[in-house]
Amino acid sequence: MARYTGPNNKKARRVSFSILENGKDIARRPYGPGQHGQDRKRKPSNYSVQLTEKQKVRFMYGISEKQFKKLVNESGKMKGVHGENLLILLESRLDNIVYRIGFATTRRGARQLVNHGHILVNGKKVDIPSYRVKVGDVITLKETSMNHPVVLASLEAMNKRVDYISFDANKKEATYVRYPERSELNADINEALIVEFYSRV
């Protein structure tokens, strides 16, 4: 199935969760899309709750079901807590790191920057959004992209960066200094439900 390119608001309303993590996508109409969006009062099954939790995270990071399932399997083979490992792998994607740095206002915009070859990792161009950034990697813009209007506008709008990424504003250069701790990630995600979902299918 091709990547979804429609409005994020519709997806956010479907799972009652802010995909953009700022609340703007569900603020205006905080109920499901469609003419029956406000009428769904039936208690969801356990399967439905687990599926919704999985979709919340998948929509937020903008990845396909195949990619997501692969990451779930990989995170289960790592040391530590399965669900937390999954979130760390998702946070370590290059498109997400570019978004966290502030080069783009959304993950979709960050993915486009990567795809178009504006991003360098350790001085080398990387145009694969799913590229796994390692601790210590340096992410910056290509020389000709330093004054890209979209990037400048996004950096101007950036309020606060995460603590696991350091940023040099003069060089427009960031370093992935460490993996994030669970307390630094979205508290509205219950990753244990995602692990339960995949353990039953």
Secondary structure as a PSIPRED ss2 file (coil, helix, strand):
# PSIPRED VFORMAT (PSIPRED V4.0)

   1 M C   1.000  0.000  0.000
   2 A C   1.000  0.000  0.000
   3 R C   1.000  0.000  0.000
   4 Y C   1.000  0.000  0.000
   5 T C   1.000  0.000  0.000
   6 G C   1.000  0.000  0.000
   7 P C   1.000  0.000  0.000
   8 N H   0.000  1.000  0.000
   9 N H   0.000  1.000  0.000
  10 K H   0.000  1.000  0.000
  11 K H   0.000  1.000  0.000
  12 A H   0.000  1.000  0.000
  13 R H   0.000  1.000  0.000
  14 R H   0.000  1.000  0.000
  15 V H   0.000  1.000  0.000
  16 S C   1.000  0.000  0.000
  17 F C   1.000  0.000  0.000
  18 S C   1.000  0.000  0.000
  19 I C   1.000  0.000  0.000
  20 L C   1.000  0.000  0.000
  21 E C   1.000  0.000  0.000
  22 N C   1.000  0.000  0.000
  23 G C   1.000  0.000  0.000
  24 K H   0.000  1.000  0.000
  25 D H   0.000  1.000  0.000
  26 I H   0.000  1.000  0.000
  27 A H   0.000  1.000  0.000
  28 R C   1.000  0.000  0.000
  29 R C   1.000  0.000  0.000
  30 P C   1.000  0.000  0.000
  31 Y C   1.000  0.000  0.000
  32 G C   1.000  0.000  0.000
  33 P C   1.000  0.000  0.000
  34 G C   1.000  0.000  0.000
  35 Q C   1.000  0.000  0.000
  36 H C   1.000  0.000  0.000
  37 G C   1.000  0.000  0.000
  38 Q C   1.000  0.000  0.000
  39 D C   1.000  0.000  0.000
  40 R C   1.000  0.000  0.000
  41 K C   1.000  0.000  0.000
  42 R C   1.000  0.000  0.000
  43 K C   1.000  0.000  0.000
  44 P C   1.000  0.000  0.000
  45 S C   1.000  0.000  0.000
  46 N H   0.000  1.000  0.000
  47 Y H   0.000  1.000  0.000
  48 S H   0.000  1.000  0.000
  49 V H   0.000  1.000  0.000
  50 Q H   0.000  1.000  0.000
  51 L H   0.000  1.000  0.000
  52 T H   0.000  1.000  0.000
  53 E H   0.000  1.000  0.000
  54 K H   0.000  1.000  0.000
  55 Q H   0.000  1.000  0.000
  56 K H   0.000  1.000  0.000
  57 V H   0.000  1.000  0.000
  58 R H   0.000  1.000  0.000
  59 F H   0.000  1.000  0.000
  60 M H   0.000  1.000  0.000
  61 Y H   0.000  1.000  0.000
  62 G C   1.000  0.000  0.000
  63 I C   1.000  0.000  0.000
  64 S C   1.000  0.000  0.000
  65 E H   0.000  1.000  0.000
  66 K H   0.000  1.000  0.000
  67 Q H   0.000  1.000  0.000
  68 F H   0.000  1.000  0.000
  69 K H   0.000  1.000  0.000
  70 K H   0.000  1.000  0.000
  71 L H   0.000  1.000  0.000
  72 V H   0.000  1.000  0.000
  73 N H   0.000  1.000  0.000
  74 E H   0.000  1.000  0.000
  75 S H   0.000  1.000  0.000
  76 G H   0.000  1.000  0.000
  77 K C   1.000  0.000  0.000
  78 M C   1.000  0.000  0.000
  79 K C   1.000  0.000  0.000
  80 G C   1.000  0.000  0.000
  81 V C   1.000  0.000  0.000
  82 H H   0.000  1.000  0.000
  83 G H   0.000  1.000  0.000
  84 E H   0.000  1.000  0.000
  85 N H   0.000  1.000  0.000
  86 L H   0.000  1.000  0.000
  87 L H   0.000  1.000  0.000
  88 I H   0.000  1.000  0.000
  89 L H   0.000  1.000  0.000
  90 L H   0.000  1.000  0.000
  91 E H   0.000  1.000  0.000
  92 S C   1.000  0.000  0.000
  93 R E   0.000  0.000  1.000
  94 L H   0.000  1.000  0.000
  95 D H   0.000  1.000  0.000
  96 N H   0.000  1.000  0.000
  97 I H   0.000  1.000  0.000
  98 V H   0.000  1.000  0.000
  99 Y H   0.000  1.000  0.000
 100 R H   0.000  1.000  0.000
 101 I H   0.000  1.000  0.000
 102 G C   1.000  0.000  0.000
 103 F C   1.000  0.000  0.000
 104 A C   1.000  0.000  0.000
 105 T C   1.000  0.000  0.000
 106 T C   1.000  0.000  0.000
 107 R H   0.000  1.000  0.000
 108 R H   0.000  1.000  0.000
 109 G H   0.000  1.000  0.000
 110 A H   0.000  1.000  0.000
 111 R H   0.000  1.000  0.000
 112 Q H   0.000  1.000  0.000
 113 L H   0.000  1.000  0.000
 114 V H   0.000  1.000  0.000
 115 N H   0.000  1.000  0.000
 116 H C   1.000  0.000  0.000
 117 G C   1.000  0.000  0.000
 118 H C   1.000  0.000  0.000
 119 I E   0.000  0.000  1.000
 120 L E   0.000  0.000  1.000
 121 V E   0.000  0.000  1.000
 122 N C   1.000  0.000  0.000
 123 G C   1.000  0.000  0.000
 124 K E   0.000  0.000  1.000
 125 K E   0.000  0.000  1.000
 126 V C   1.000  0.000  0.000
 127 D C   1.000  0.000  0.000
 128 I C   1.000  0.000  0.000
 129 P C   1.000  0.000  0.000
 130 S C   1.000  0.000  0.000
 131 Y C   1.000  0.000  0.000
 132 R E   0.000  0.000  1.000
 133 V C   1.000  0.000  0.000
 134 K C   1.000  0.000  0.000
 135 V C   1.000  0.000  0.000
 136 G C   1.000  0.000  0.000
 137 D C   1.000  0.000  0.000
 138 V E   0.000  0.000  1.000
 139 I E   0.000  0.000  1.000
 140 T E   0.000  0.000  1.000
 141 L E   0.000  0.000  1.000
 142 K C   1.000  0.000  0.000
 143 E H   0.000  1.000  0.000
 144 T H   0.000  1.000  0.000
 145 S H   0.000  1.000  0.000
 146 M C   1.000  0.000  0.000
 147 N C   1.000  0.000  0.000
 148 H C   1.000  0.000  0.000
 149 P H   0.000  1.000  0.000
 150 V H   0.000  1.000  0.000
 151 V H   0.000  1.000  0.000
 152 L H   0.000  1.000  0.000
 153 A H   0.000  1.000  0.000
 154 S H   0.000  1.000  0.000
 155 L H   0.000  1.000  0.000
 156 E H   0.000  1.000  0.000
 157 A H   0.000  1.000  0.000
 158 M C   1.000  0.000  0.000
 159 N C   1.000  0.000  0.000
 160 K C   1.000  0.000  0.000
 161 R C   1.000  0.000  0.000
 162 V C   1.000  0.000  0.000
 163 D C   1.000  0.000  0.000
 164 Y C   1.000  0.000  0.000
 165 I E   0.000  0.000  1.000
 166 S E   0.000  0.000  1.000
 167 F E   0.000  0.000  1.000
 168 D E   0.000  0.000  1.000
 169 A C   1.000  0.000  0.000
 170 N C   1.000  0.000  0.000
 171 K C   1.000  0.000  0.000
 172 K C   1.000  0.000  0.000
 173 E E   0.000  0.000  1.000
 174 A E   0.000  0.000  1.000
 175 T E   0.000  0.000  1.000
 176 Y E   0.000  0.000  1.000
 177 V C   1.000  0.000  0.000
 178 R C   1.000  0.000  0.000
 179 Y C   1.000  0.000  0.000
 180 P C   1.000  0.000  0.000
 181 E C   1.000  0.000  0.000
 182 R H   0.000  1.000  0.000
 183 S H   0.000  1.000  0.000
 184 E H   0.000  1.000  0.000
 185 L C   1.000  0.000  0.000
 186 N C   1.000  0.000  0.000
 187 A C   1.000  0.000  0.000
 188 D C   1.000  0.000  0.000
 189 I C   1.000  0.000  0.000
 190 N C   1.000  0.000  0.000
 191 E H   0.000  1.000  0.000
 192 A H   0.000  1.000  0.000
 193 L H   0.000  1.000  0.000
 194 I H   0.000  1.000  0.000
 195 V H   0.000  1.000  0.000
 196 E H   0.000  1.000  0.000
 197 F H   0.000  1.000  0.000
 198 Y H   0.000  1.000  0.000
 199 S H   0.000  1.000  0.000
 200 R H   0.000  1.000  0.000
 201 V C   1.000  0.000  0.000
